[in-house]
Amino acid sequence: MPCVLVRDARPCCTYSYMQAIWKRRISVLRRTGKVEKAVNELVQFLDTFYTDVEGWLELADIYASCNQCVSVPSILYKSYYFSAQI
């Protein structure tokens, strides 16, 4: 049976539902050791949901755990910037 996305009459609910599913997928990829795929998905996620503070913090955490500390300060700045706007 094919998976069918039922569109809700309230677009904000569908939007946040899609955001939650995408975050869960990224989390599963990271926990199963597919860090490179997780980073690619997370970058696409942040291109779509640019103001998601948790996403920026997750990306900074992944980079820090992979010893790519050059990228971490700029990512943390973005997360701080967006959290100040909320």
N, CA, C and O atoms as a DFTB+ gen file, in Angstrom:
344 C
 N C O
     1  1       0.850      -1.180       0.000
     2  2       0.000       0.000       0.000
     3  2       0.894       1.241       0.000
     4  3       1.746       1.375       0.879
     5  1       0.726       2.134      -0.943
     6  2       1.582       3.314      -1.008
     7  2       1.268       4.287       0.123
     8  3       0.135       4.395       0.592
     9  1       2.302       4.978       0.535
    10  2       2.144       5.979       1.587
    11  2       1.527       7.229       0.974
    12  3       2.025       7.741      -0.028
    13  1       0.461       7.713       1.564
    14  2      -0.238       8.883       1.053
    15  2      -0.203       9.967       2.115
    16  3      -0.580       9.736       3.264
    17  1       0.247      11.136       1.731
    18  2       0.260      12.270       2.636
    19  2      -1.091      12.969       2.557
    20  3      -1.475      13.480       1.505
    21  1      -1.795      12.986       3.653
    22  2      -3.093      13.643       3.703
    23  2      -2.857      15.085       4.117
    24  3      -2.286      15.363       5.172
    25  1      -3.300      15.980       3.281
    26  2      -3.108      17.392       3.584
    27  2      -4.193      17.872       4.536
    28  3      -5.387      17.676       4.312
    29  1      -3.743      18.495       5.584
    30  2      -4.636      19.041       6.589
    31  2      -5.130      20.408       6.118
    32  3      -4.466      21.079       5.328
    33  1      -6.273      20.803       6.599
    34  2      -6.823      22.106       6.235
    35  2      -6.002      23.236       6.847
    36  3      -6.064      24.377       6.390
    37  1      -5.227      22.909       7.893
    38  2      -4.394      23.908       8.554
    39  2      -2.939      23.711       8.111
    40  3      -2.290      22.768       8.564
    41  1      -2.418      24.571       7.246
    42  2      -1.068      24.363       6.722
    43  2       0.014      24.401       7.789
    44  3       1.046      23.751       7.626
    45  1      -0.185      25.138       8.873
    46  2       0.842      25.213       9.908
    47  2       1.034      23.849      10.577
    48  3       2.153      23.515      10.968
    49  1      -0.014      23.070      10.714
    50  2       0.111      21.745      11.314
    51  2       0.886      20.809      10.400
    52  3       1.722      20.039      10.873
    53  1       0.629      20.861       9.120
    54  2       1.338      20.031       8.160
    55  2       2.804      20.423       8.112
    56  3       3.676      19.559       8.015
    57  1       3.084      21.719       8.180
    58  2       4.443      22.239       8.132
    59  2       5.243      21.752       9.341
    60  3       6.370      21.284       9.180
    61  1       4.685      21.852      10.538
    62  2       5.405      21.417      11.736
    63  2       5.516      19.900      11.790
    64  3       6.492      19.372      12.324
    65  1       4.544      19.202      11.251
    66  2       4.598      17.743      11.191
    67  2       5.741      17.300      10.282
    68  3       6.484      16.378      10.621
    69  1       5.884      17.956       9.128
    70  2       6.966      17.649       8.212
    71  2       8.317      17.946       8.863
    72  3       9.277      17.198       8.680
    73  1       8.384      19.024       9.609
    74  2       9.605      19.409      10.301
    75  2       9.985      18.351      11.337
    76  3      11.157      17.991      11.446
    77  1       9.026      17.859      12.084
    78  2       9.293      16.838      13.106
    79  2       9.761      15.524      12.490
    80  3      10.669      14.877      13.012
    81  1       9.145      15.137      11.389
    82  2       9.550      13.893      10.715
    83  2      10.967      14.018      10.191
    84  3      11.759      13.084      10.315
    85  1      11.291      15.145       9.616
    86  2      12.631      15.346       9.069
    87  2      13.681      15.311      10.175
    88  3      14.746      14.717      10.008
    89  1      13.375      15.958      11.320
    90  2      14.300      15.943      12.459
    91  2      14.520      14.524      12.972
    92  3      15.642      14.144      13.308
    93  1      13.460      13.759      13.028
    94  2      13.575      12.377      13.489
    95  2      14.450      11.556      12.552
    96  3      15.263      10.748      13.000
    97  1      14.282      11.764      11.267
    98  2      15.099      11.039      10.284
    99  2      16.578      11.381      10.459
   100  3      17.430      10.492      10.414
   101  1      16.883      12.649      10.655
   102  2      18.265      13.078      10.872
   103  2      18.825      12.431      12.138
   104  3      19.967      11.974      12.154
   105  1      18.029      12.395      13.177
   106  2      18.452      11.775      14.432
   107  2      18.763      10.295      14.257
   108  3      19.763       9.803      14.779
   109  1      17.913       9.589      13.528
   110  2      18.131       8.160      13.285
   111  2      19.404       7.945      12.474
   112  3      20.181       7.037      12.769
   113  1      19.621       8.770      11.457
   114  2      20.833       8.646      10.657
   115  2      22.081       8.834      11.519
   116  3      23.057       8.094      11.389
   117  1      22.035       9.821      12.389
   118  2      23.205      10.079      13.244
   119  2      23.426       8.941      14.232
   120  3      24.562       8.519      14.448
   121  1      22.361       8.447      14.828
   122  2      22.485       7.388      15.834
   123  2      22.933       6.054      15.234
   124  3      23.515       5.222      15.931
   125  1      22.665       5.852      13.949
   126  2      23.081       4.609      13.302
   127  2      24.464       4.724      12.674
   128  3      24.909       3.807      11.983
   129  1      25.148       5.844      12.908
   130  2      26.509       6.000      12.431
   131  2      26.647       6.557      11.031
   132  3      27.759       6.630      10.506
   133  1      25.562       6.947      10.421
   134  2      25.604       7.521       9.067
   135  2      25.701       9.042       9.178
   136  3      24.801       9.778       8.775
   137  1      26.822       9.481       9.738
   138  2      27.001      10.894      10.070
   139  2      27.027      11.769       8.823
   140  3      26.447      12.856       8.820
   141  1      27.687      11.313       7.770
   142  2      27.764      12.116       6.554
   143  2      26.371      12.341       5.945
   144  3      26.047      13.447       5.513
   145  1      25.557      11.285       5.917
   146  2      24.181      11.434       5.417
   147  2      23.372      12.340       6.342
   148  3      22.546      13.128       5.880
   149  1      23.612      12.226       7.654
   150  2      22.905      13.068       8.625
   151  2      23.245      14.538       8.404
   152  3      22.368      15.400       8.461
   153  1      24.528      14.819       8.151
   154  2      24.944      16.204       7.905
   155  2      24.301      16.727       6.625
   156  3      23.813      17.857       6.599
   157  1      24.293      15.924       5.567
   158  2      23.663      16.352       4.312
   159  2      22.176      16.637       4.509
   160  3      21.664      17.644       4.020
   161  1      21.485      15.753       5.222
   162  2      20.052      15.966       5.486
   163  2      19.838      17.202       6.353
   164  3      18.904      17.973       6.132
   165  1      20.715      17.383       7.343
   166  2      20.582      18.518       8.243
   167  2      20.820      19.832       7.509
   168  3      20.143      20.823       7.784
   169  1      21.759      19.853       6.593
   170  2      22.002      21.058       5.796
   171  2      20.781      21.368       4.925
   172  3      20.379      22.527       4.818
   173  1      20.194      20.353       4.309
   174  2      18.972      20.566       3.530
   175  2      17.833      21.029       4.430
   176  3      17.058      21.906       4.048
   177  1      17.727      20.448       5.621
   178  2      16.709      20.840       6.586
   179  2      16.862      22.318       6.942
   180  3      15.881      23.061       6.970
   181  1      18.103      22.740       7.215
   182  2      18.335      24.130       7.599
   183  2      18.172      25.090       6.429
   184  3      17.913      26.274       6.644
   185  1      18.315      24.616       5.214
   186  2      17.995      25.447       4.054
   187  2      16.492      25.699       3.975
   188  3      16.055      26.750       3.507
   189  1      15.713      24.735       4.433
   190  2      14.253      24.856       4.412
   191  2      13.734      25.582       5.647
   192  3      12.887      26.469       5.542
   193  1      14.245      25.203       6.823
   194  2      13.811      25.782       8.104
   195  2      14.986      26.553       8.694
   196  3      15.590      26.114       9.672
   197  1      15.307      27.691       8.106
   198  2      16.531      28.421       8.424
   199  2      16.579      28.913       9.867
   200  3      17.669      29.071      10.417
   201  1      15.452      29.155      10.484
   202  2      15.436      29.714      11.838
   203  2      15.315      28.661      12.928
   204  3      15.045      29.006      14.079
   205  1      15.506      27.393      12.602
   206  2      15.385      26.322      13.591
   207  2      16.655      26.262      14.447
   208  3      17.692      25.773      13.998
   209  1      16.562      26.757      15.666
   210  2      17.718      26.837      16.562
   211  2      18.245      25.449      16.905
   212  3      19.458      25.238      16.921
   213  1      17.359      24.508      17.178
   214  2      17.794      23.151      17.516
   215  2      18.583      22.511      16.378
   216  3      19.537      21.772      16.618
   217  1      18.190      22.790      15.158
   218  2      18.907      22.266      14.005
   219  2      20.324      22.811      13.920
   220  3      21.265      22.068      13.641
   221  1      20.475      24.112      14.161
   222  2      21.811      24.708      14.133
   223  2      22.683      24.141      15.247
   224  3      23.868      23.881      15.040
   225  1      22.095      23.949      16.437
   226  2      22.865      23.378      17.541
   227  2      23.266      21.936      17.257
   228  3      24.368      21.516      17.607
   229  1      22.380      21.185      16.627
   230  2      22.692      19.799      16.252
   231  2      23.848      19.772      15.248
   232  3      24.752      18.946      15.364
   233  1      23.819      20.667      14.271
   234  2      24.894      20.723      13.280
   235  2      26.218      21.094      13.945
   236  3      27.254      20.513      13.625
   237  1      26.192      22.044      14.856
   238  2      27.409      22.415      15.585
   239  2      27.927      21.243      16.400
   240  3      29.137      21.024      16.463
   241  1      27.033      20.485      17.024
   242  2      27.430      19.324      17.814
   243  2      28.073      18.244      16.937
   244  3      29.070      17.635      17.324
   245  1      27.500      18.018      15.770
   246  2      28.076      17.023      14.855
   247  2      29.465      17.457      14.409
   248  3      30.399      16.655      14.417
   249  1      29.608      18.711      14.023
   250  2      30.921      19.198      13.590
   251  2      31.938      19.124      14.728
   252  3      33.088      18.748      14.499
   253  1      31.534      19.473      15.944
   254  2      32.445      19.414      17.080
   255  2      32.868      17.975      17.373
   256  3      34.024      17.719      17.710
   257  1      31.928      17.042      17.244
   258  2      32.257      15.637      17.505
   259  2      33.157      15.053      16.420
   260  3      33.837      14.054      16.652
   261  1      33.167      15.665      15.242
   262  2      34.037      15.217      14.141
   263  2      35.320      16.041      14.069
   264  3      36.059      15.961      13.089
   265  1      35.582      16.836      15.114
   266  2      36.774      17.687      15.192
   267  2      36.880      18.684      14.048
   268  3      37.983      18.983      13.589
   269  1      35.771      19.191      13.591
   270  2      35.746      20.248      12.586
   271  2      35.393      21.567      13.274
   272  3      34.387      22.208      12.969
   273  1      36.247      21.937      14.196
   274  2      35.958      23.072      15.074
   275  2      35.963      24.428      14.372
   276  3      35.506      25.417      14.945
   277  1      36.468      24.489      13.152
   278  2      36.476      25.754      12.419
   279  2      35.056      26.206      12.110
   280  3      34.774      27.404      12.141
   281  1      34.161      25.276      11.814
   282  2      32.788      25.607      11.446
   283  2      31.901      25.903      12.647
   284  3      30.873      26.565      12.505
   285  1      32.279      25.427      13.814
   286  2      31.400      25.506      14.987
   287  2      31.080      26.941      15.411
   288  3      29.907      27.232      15.642
   289  1      32.055      27.861      15.528
   290  2      31.698      29.218      15.988
   291  2      30.671      29.926      15.107
   292  3      29.775      30.594      15.624
   293  1      30.787      29.791      13.799
   294  2      29.819      30.472      12.928
   295  2      28.433      29.847      13.063
   296  3      27.424      30.550      12.996
   297  1      28.382      28.546      13.251
   298  2      27.093      27.880      13.432
   299  2      26.465      28.282      14.760
   300  3      25.262      28.532      14.832
   301  1      27.280      28.345      15.811
   302  2      26.759      28.754      17.115
   303  2      26.278      30.198      17.087
   304  3      25.307      30.542      17.760
   305  1      26.949      31.043      16.313
   306  2      26.493      32.422      16.172
   307  2      25.108      32.464      15.543
   308  3      24.246      33.220      15.991
   309  1      24.887      31.652      14.501
   310  2      23.577      31.623      13.851
   311  2      22.502      31.152      14.827
   312  3      21.404      31.710      14.856
   313  1      22.810      30.130      15.624
   314  2      21.813      29.642      16.572
   315  2      21.512      30.705      17.627
   316  3      20.362      30.862      18.038
   317  1      22.542      31.437      18.068
   318  2      22.330      32.511      19.038
   319  2      21.498      33.631      18.426
   320  3      20.608      34.176      19.079
   321  1      21.785      33.972      17.179
   322  2      21.069      35.032      16.483
   323  2      19.580      34.704      16.367
   324  3      18.732      35.555      16.633
   325  1      19.265      33.475      15.972
   326  2      17.872      33.099      15.801
   327  2      17.156      32.918      17.137
   328  3      15.961      33.195      17.238
   329  1      17.872      32.457      18.163
   330  2      17.217      32.311      19.467
   331  2      16.891      33.668      20.069
   332  3      15.921      33.793      20.817
   333  1      17.685      34.686      19.756
   334  2      17.417      36.036      20.256
   335  2      16.187      36.635      19.584
   336  3      15.535      37.504      20.163
   337  1      15.862      36.196      18.388
   338  2      14.707      36.726      17.670
   339  2      13.395      36.090      18.106
   340  3      12.325      36.643      17.852
   341  1      13.465      34.959      18.744
   342  2      12.241      34.241      19.112
   343  2      11.633      34.826      20.347
   344  3      10.596      34.350      20.809
